[in-house]
Amino acid sequence: MKILIASHTYIVDLNREKLRALAKIKPGLEVTVVVPQRWNPKGVQSQIVETKFVDEGSFKVVPISNYSQNNQALLTFGPDLISLLRKLKPDIIQVEQGSKALTYAQFITCNKLLGLKAKNLFFTWWNLPYKLKFPISLLEAYNLKNTNGIVAGNKDGEDILRERGYEGPIKVMPQLGVDETLFKPETQIELRDDLGIQPNNFVVGFVGRFVEEKGLLTLAEALAGLQEKNWKWLLLGRGELQATLWETATELGIKERLIVVESVPHDHVQKYINLMNTLVLPSKTTYKFKTLTSIGWKEQFGHVLIEAMACRVPVIGSDSGEIPHVIGDAGLVFPEGNIEELRHCLMQLMEQKELAESLGKKGYEKVMIQYTNKALARKLLSFYQELV
């Protein structure tokens, strides 16, 4: 089976591990990843990334010239895409840019004009209802009409696509898995000492963007009601809410317990997660954000949850978006924005060591079965086999 997957996500080598694993499942599989030749990820990384050709036998990464260098909605590829498709003749084409993507329409059209007869799939994270105006509505209708299968990053995404009228096969699974050789339980005595964390401190952790919708102010209020307990709050990340967090921590009298680490390479994040007694993702749904085609945000998956679970760190999450589905019975879930319920979850883990150990074990087992790159690769191949 020849599989072609296209996305700007895979300009980052670390993000390709699921697809590498896919290529190795059995003989006869060929996985070709199409990425933009030049791309600006924006955010922390502000420079243009020049991608390079990779040939690992059954796994290849092919940079193709592109017309937009920093806008997912406008991303399309140059004429060298045609020559690649003619040469490769894929059985599966999966474009990971969503239902309204110009890129996906481009691949569908090329598939038709070249007579490839490949199955068309797309991946989407989007998990809130939306309405579309012409011509975007026409673009999505064309894409859905010519879709043979969809990979949705969350259950809400599947439900929305059904509401949009799509009746074909849908597989719910995240875009990226966990590298279990990197994210695993480890003792970090030296790092703990460097951060001023005592062995008897209960470390409450957060990893991600410091923005209002991640619920950090809810977590601050919950912790402020537990000042009789011996805890530290370890925040890993950065963002526009940072100054507000310091001010809030000062007002609540917990500033001395707050530890902020702003910049950590992804392959070092597990070191900090292994310092935590619990990782909390207290996300809150918001309808403040507006784009051309959608309004609002709620947690689409919460990848840091499965990274913590792989380290046997018990997790607490709000019920925003996909979080409760990711956690299931392998952690604690509270109603988003509910300070008292979050505080109760924290108290349970602080006071019940056996519960914390049990949830850590359940989380680890769940990740090993469902969320490693190898596990996701097997799920993806099984889905492809249903379609061809």
C-alpha positions in Angstrom: 0.0 0.0 0.0 1.3 3.4 -1.0 0.3 6.2 1.5 0.7 9.9 1.0 0.2 12.3 3.9 0.4 16.1 3.5 0.6 18.6 6.3 2.7 21.6 7.5 2.8 19.8 10.9 5.5 17.4 9.6 8.1 20.1 9.0 9.1 19.1 12.6 10.9 15.8 12.6 9.7 14.9 16.1 6.1 15.0 14.7 6.9 12.3 12.1 7.3 9.4 14.5 3.8 8.0 14.1 4.3 8.0 10.3 7.7 6.3 10.7 6.1 3.7 12.8 3.4 3.2 10.2 6.0 2.5 7.5 7.5 -0.2 9.6 4.4 -2.2 10.5 4.8 -4.7 7.7 6.5 -5.1 4.4 5.0 -3.5 1.3 4.0 -0.2 3.0 5.4 3.0 1.6 4.7 6.3 3.4 5.5 9.6 1.7 5.0 12.8 3.7 4.5 16.0 1.7 5.5 19.2 3.5 5.8 22.8 2.5 9.2 23.7 1.1 9.2 26.9 3.1 7.1 27.6 6.2 6.9 30.1 9.0 5.4 28.4 12.1 5.0 31.8 13.8 4.7 31.9 17.6 8.0 31.3 19.4 9.6 30.2 16.1 9.6 33.3 14.0 12.0 32.3 11.2 11.2 30.6 7.9 11.8 26.9 8.1 13.5 25.3 5.0 12.5 21.7 4.9 14.7 19.0 3.5 14.1 15.7 1.6 14.4 12.6 3.7 14.7 9.0 2.4 14.6 6.2 4.9 13.5 3.5 2.5 9.8 2.9 3.1 9.5 6.3 4.7 10.2 9.6 2.8 9.6 13.3 3.4 9.3 15.3 0.3 9.3 19.2 0.4 7.0 20.7 -2.3 7.0 24.3 -3.4 4.1 26.2 -1.7 2.3 29.5 -2.3 1.5 30.5 1.3 4.3 30.4 3.9 2.4 31.0 7.1 -1.4 30.6 6.6 -2.9 27.1 6.8 -6.1 28.2 5.1 -4.3 29.5 2.1 -1.6 26.8 1.8 -1.4 25.2 -1.7 1.4 23.5 -3.5 3.3 24.1 -6.7 3.4 22.1 -10.0 6.1 19.8 -8.6 3.2 18.1 -6.7 1.8 16.9 -10.0 5.1 15.1 -10.9 5.3 13.5 -7.4 1.7 12.2 -7.7 2.3 10.8 -11.2 5.4 9.0 -10.0 4.0 7.7 -6.7 0.5 6.7 -7.7 -0.7 6.5 -4.0 -3.5 4.3 -2.8 -4.3 6.7 0.1 -4.1 10.5 0.2 -4.5 12.1 3.6 -4.4 15.9 3.9 -4.2 17.1 7.5 -5.6 20.7 7.1 -9.3 20.3 7.8 -12.5 20.1 5.9 -12.3 23.7 4.5 -8.7 23.5 3.3 -7.7 24.7 -0.2 -4.9 22.2 0.0 -7.3 19.3 0.4 -9.4 20.5 -2.6 -6.1 20.7 -4.6 -5.2 17.1 -3.8 -8.8 15.9 -4.6 -8.7 17.6 -8.0 -5.2 16.3 -8.8 -6.4 12.8 -7.9 -9.3 13.1 -10.3 -7.4 14.7 -13.2 -4.5 12.2 -13.0 -6.9 9.3 -12.7 -5.1 8.0 -9.6 -8.2 6.5 -7.9 -6.6 7.0 -4.5 -8.9 7.2 -1.5 -9.2 10.8 -0.2 -9.0 11.5 3.6 -8.5 14.5 5.7 -7.7 15.1 9.4 -9.4 17.8 11.6 -9.1 19.0 15.1 -12.1 21.4 14.9 -14.6 20.6 17.7 -17.2 23.5 17.8 -20.2 24.0 15.5 -19.8 26.5 12.7 -21.6 28.2 9.8 -20.0 29.0 6.5 -20.7 31.6 3.9 -20.1 31.4 0.2 -17.5 30.6 -1.2 -16.1 28.7 1.8 -19.4 26.7 2.1 -18.9 25.6 -1.6 -15.3 24.6 -0.9 -16.3 22.4 2.1 -19.1 20.9 0.2 -16.8 19.9 -2.6 -14.3 18.4 -0.1 -16.8 16.4 1.8 -18.5 15.1 -1.3 -15.2 13.7 -2.5 -14.0 12.3 0.9 -13.7 8.6 1.4 -12.8 8.7 5.1 -12.0 11.2 7.9 -9.6 11.1 10.9 -11.1 13.4 13.6 -8.9 14.4 16.5 -11.8 14.2 19.0 -15.3 12.9 19.5 -16.9 16.4 19.1 -15.2 16.7 15.8 -16.9 13.5 14.6 -20.3 14.7 15.8 -19.9 18.0 14.0 -19.0 16.4 10.7 -22.1 14.2 11.0 -24.1 17.4 11.5 -22.5 18.8 8.4 -24.0 15.9 6.5 -20.9 13.5 6.1 -22.1 9.9 6.3 -18.8 8.1 5.5 -16.3 6.4 7.8 -14.7 8.4 10.6 -11.9 7.3 12.9 -11.4 9.3 16.1 -7.7 9.5 17.1 -5.2 12.3 17.8 -2.8 13.5 15.2 0.4 12.8 17.2 1.3 10.1 19.7 3.7 9.8 22.6 7.2 8.6 22.3 7.3 6.1 25.2 11.1 5.9 25.0 11.3 9.6 25.9 8.2 10.1 28.1 8.7 7.5 30.9 9.0 7.5 34.7 12.4 8.9 35.8 13.8 10.3 39.0 15.0 13.9 38.7 16.8 14.6 41.9 19.3 17.2 40.5 16.6 19.1 38.6 14.4 19.1 41.7 17.2 20.6 43.8 18.0 23.2 41.1 14.3 24.4 41.2 14.3 24.5 45.0 11.7 21.8 45.4 11.9 19.8 48.6 11.4 16.0 48.6 8.2 16.4 50.7 6.6 19.0 48.5 3.5 18.0 46.5 4.2 19.4 43.1 1.2 20.6 41.1 2.2 20.9 37.4 1.0 22.6 34.3 2.6 22.5 30.8 1.4 24.7 28.0 0.4 28.2 26.9 -0.2 30.9 29.6 -3.5 32.1 28.2 -6.9 32.7 29.9 -8.7 29.7 28.2 -6.2 27.2 29.7 -7.9 27.9 33.1 -4.7 28.9 35.0 -6.6 31.5 37.1 -9.0 28.8 38.2 -6.1 26.6 39.3 -4.6 29.5 41.2 -7.8 30.0 43.1 -8.1 26.3 43.9 -4.5 26.1 45.2 -5.0 29.3 47.3 -7.6 27.4 49.4 -5.0 24.7 50.2 -2.3 26.8 51.8 -2.2 24.5 54.8 -0.9 21.8 52.5 2.8 21.5 51.5 2.7 22.1 47.8 4.6 23.8 45.0 3.1 25.0 41.7 5.3 24.3 38.7 4.4 26.1 35.5 6.2 25.2 32.3 5.6 27.5 29.3 4.9 31.1 28.5 2.2 33.4 27.3 0.3 36.7 27.6 -1.2 35.7 31.0 2.1 35.5 32.7 2.1 39.0 34.3 -1.5 38.4 35.5 -0.5 35.1 37.0 2.3 36.7 39.1 -0.1 39.4 40.2 -2.8 36.9 41.1 -0.4 34.7 43.0 0.8 37.7 45.0 -2.8 38.7 45.8 -3.6 35.2 46.9 -0.5 34.8 49.0 0.9 31.9 47.0 3.7 33.7 45.0 6.5 32.0 47.0 5.1 28.6 46.0 5.1 29.4 42.3 7.9 28.1 40.0 7.9 29.3 36.4 10.1 27.7 33.7 9.7 29.6 30.5 11.6 27.8 27.8 12.3 24.1 27.6 13.0 22.0 24.5 10.3 19.4 23.9 12.8 16.5 24.4 13.4 17.9 28.0 9.8 18.4 29.0 9.5 14.9 30.4 12.2 15.8 33.0 9.9 18.4 34.5 6.8 16.3 34.2 8.6 13.7 36.3 8.9 16.2 39.1 5.2 16.5 39.3 2.8 14.7 41.7 0.0 15.6 39.4 -0.4 17.4 36.1 -3.5 19.7 35.8 -5.1 20.8 32.6 -8.0 23.2 33.7 -9.0 24.4 30.3 -12.1 26.6 29.8 -14.3 26.8 26.7 -14.4 30.3 25.2 -16.3 32.0 22.4 -14.1 35.1 22.3 -12.1 34.0 19.3 -13.3 34.6 15.7 -11.9 33.6 12.4 -13.3 33.7 8.8 -14.9 30.3 9.2 -15.4 29.7 12.9 -16.0 31.1 16.4 -14.7 30.0 19.8 -12.3 27.4 21.2 -12.5 24.4 23.5 -9.8 21.9 24.3 -9.2 19.8 21.2 -7.3 17.0 22.9 -4.7 18.0 25.6 -1.6 16.2 24.4 0.3 17.0 27.6 -2.2 14.7 29.4 -0.9 11.6 27.6 2.7 12.8 28.1 2.1 12.9 31.8 0.3 9.6 31.8 3.2 8.0 30.0 5.4 9.2 33.0 2.9 7.6 35.5 2.0 11.1 36.7 -1.7 11.2 37.7 -3.7 13.8 35.8 -6.5 16.2 36.6 -8.5 17.8 33.8 -11.6 19.9 33.3 -14.5 18.6 31.2 -13.7 21.0 28.3 -13.7 19.4 24.9 -11.9 16.1 24.6 -10.2 16.1 28.0 -12.7 13.8 29.8 -12.5 11.3 26.9 -8.7 11.3 27.0 -8.6 10.8 30.8 -11.6 8.5 31.2 -11.2 6.6 34.5 -7.4 7.0 34.5 -7.5 10.4 36.3 -9.8 13.0 37.8 -12.2 15.3 35.9 -14.0 18.4 37.2 -16.5 20.8 35.7 -14.6 23.6 33.9 -14.2 26.8 35.9 -15.4 25.1 39.1 -12.8 26.1 41.7 -14.2 24.0 44.6 -14.4 20.8 42.5 -10.8 21.3 41.3 -9.7 21.9 44.9 -11.4 18.7 45.9 -9.5 16.8 43.2 -6.2 18.2 44.4 -7.0 17.3 48.0 -7.8 13.7 47.0 -4.4 13.3 45.4 -2.6 15.1 48.2 -4.2 13.0 50.9 -4.7 9.6 49.2 -1.3 8.2 48.1 -2.9 4.9 47.1 -5.4 6.7 44.8 -2.5 8.7 43.2 -0.5 5.6 42.6 -3.5 3.8 41.2 -4.4 6.6 38.7 -0.8 6.9 37.7 -0.7 3.2 36.8 -4.1 3.3 35.0 -2.9 6.3 33.0 0.3 4.6 32.0 -1.4 1.5 30.9 -4.0 3.5 28.8 -1.3 5.4 27.0 0.7 2.3 26.2 -2.4 0.6 24.7 -3.9 3.6 22.9 -1.6 6.6 22.5 2.0 5.6 21.6 3.1 6.4 18.1 3.1 2.7 17.3 -0.5 2.2 18.7 -1.8 5.1 16.6 0.1 3.8 13.5 -1.7 0.5 13.9 -5.1 2.2 14.2 -4.4 4.3 11.2 -3.4 1.3 9.0 -6.5 -0.6 10.1 -8.6 2.4 9.0 -6.9 2.5 5.6 -7.4 -1.2 5.1 -11.1 -0.7 5.6 -11.2 1.9 2.8 -9.1 0.3 0.0 
